[in-house]
């Protein structure tokens, strides 16, 4: 516009000079000069009009340029607002890998670390640091940004940034922007922190594994249940078989024992008498074993039926002690009774209580050395009646105490005179006393004897 104005000014000046020259001719009769004069004036007017039109045109052009600039600025603002609103990290670099733009989301992805990047250059440093970390294991050209820069390919992938002992999983996509010569001028990198997604995947996998484990457990539980049912059936069949065999053996043994006693009461040869005594002893042991097996069978099959009535426990205890008086004397064992004279009545099954006390007292005699003492105590304690049987035997270790009331238990202490033991007596005692809501336990130290306590519930 300035060049055009200068040109117009020069032409106007030339025309004005021409007009002045014609004025100086002062010859009004010179028709050619007059016509030329009028032509110059007309041209001068046209020149002024043209100048005015040019000024108007330049103003309109400037307005269009300004309007275009404002539109561009507005579009840039809208684009920036759009990019800032996107919850994905956006990172733009030129063909020399120089940063051009980074949105807010890109910086927010690094907020969890101690010194998060604050500028585009710092994000580039983070990326370069990551490249250095991967140098030993991965090729730099395999990364999305490098693929876009080197080969002009749009690509995506997952990488893990390790910063300050913290791992940040990222999903990265790179898109190249080409110039008019089809060369990569810019690369737009879009990356997303996928920590939550990875955590969700881990949780999902864990849930799947737990579900599979649950299904497997259900499958195995069904198998176990089926096996248990089979075992229960087999156990029932075993109990029935033992019951039949034991009953079939019990009657002949009773006959053998009775006949042995009858023979021993008569005058017979000493040698024959010894044989008969051996037969009777063996028959007694077999009878005890069979009776014990029948008791176990009754307990496991739930066929024990209580006959409860009010009974005096002391009378039962005295009866058992009288039964073992001869056995104690044979081993020179002194039995001491520490029993206050009073009523020890409770609602019990007399036969079961006799069986319990019989087992406890026979064990005390069986495991006591010759010439020792056994102390029998009976007393009230709160709402119970307790019977204590204390011996001076070998005592029990912690290991023996832990398995004392189990079935077929073999303990380290052995009967002191070669007496027979089935390993079932205390198992039966525990089951029977619990049947009457009572308790039984043992207090013992190795080498210092044992004390068995049987507790009967008076409120039963």
HUVENKA-V323459 format. One line per field, one symbol per residue. ss: DSSP state (A for helix, B for strand, O for the rest). burial: I if it has 9 or more other ideal C-beta (glycine too) atoms within 8 Angstrom, else O. Layout:
ss: ???
burial: ???
//
This chain:
ss: OAAAAAAAAAAAAAAAAAAAAAAAAOOOOOAAAAAAAAAAAAAAAAAAAAAAAAAAAAAAAAAAAAAAAAAAAAAAAAAAAAAAAOOOBBBBBBOOOOBBBBOAAAAAOOOOOOOOOOOAAAAAAAAAAAAAAAOOOOOAAAOAAAAAAAAOOOBBBBBBBBBOOBBBBBBBBBBBBBOOOOOBBBBBBBBBBOAAAAAAAAAAAAAAAAAAAAAAAAAAAAAAAAAAAAAAAAAAAAAAAAAAAAAAAAAAAAAAAAAAAAAAAOOOOAAAAAAAAAAAAAAAAAAAAAAAAAAAAAAAOOOOOOOOBBBBAAAAAAAAAAAOAAAAAAOOOBBBBBBOOOOOBBBBOAAAAAAAAAAAAAAAAAOOOOOOBBBBBBBBBOOBBBBBBBOOOOOOOAAAAAOOOOOOOOOOOOOOOOOOOOOOAAAAAAAAAAAOOOBBBBBBOOOOOBBBBBBBBOOO
burial: OOOOIOOIOOIIOOIIOIIOOIOOOOOOOOOOIIOIIOOIIOIIOOIIOIIOOIOOOIOOOOOOOOOOOOOOOOOOOOOOOOIIOIOOIIIIIIIOOOIOIIIOIIIOIIOOIOOIIOOIOIIIIIIOIIIOOIOOOOOIOOIIIIIIIOOOOOIOIOIOIIIOOOOIIIIIIIIIOOOOOOOIOIIIIIIOIIOOOIOOOOOOOOOOOOOOOOOOOOOOOOOOOOOOOOOOOOIIOOIOOIIOOIIOIIOOIIOIIOOIIOIIOOOIOOOOIOOIIOIIOOIIIIIIIIIIIIIIIIIOOOOIOOOOOOIOIIOIIOIIIOOIIOIIOOIOIOIOOOIOOOOIOIOIIIOIIIIIIIIIIIIIIIIIOOOIIIIIIIOIOOOIIIIIIIIIIIIIOOOIIOIIIOOOIOOOIOIIOOOOOOIIIIIIIIIIIIIIOIOIOIOIOOOOIIIIIIIIIIOI
//
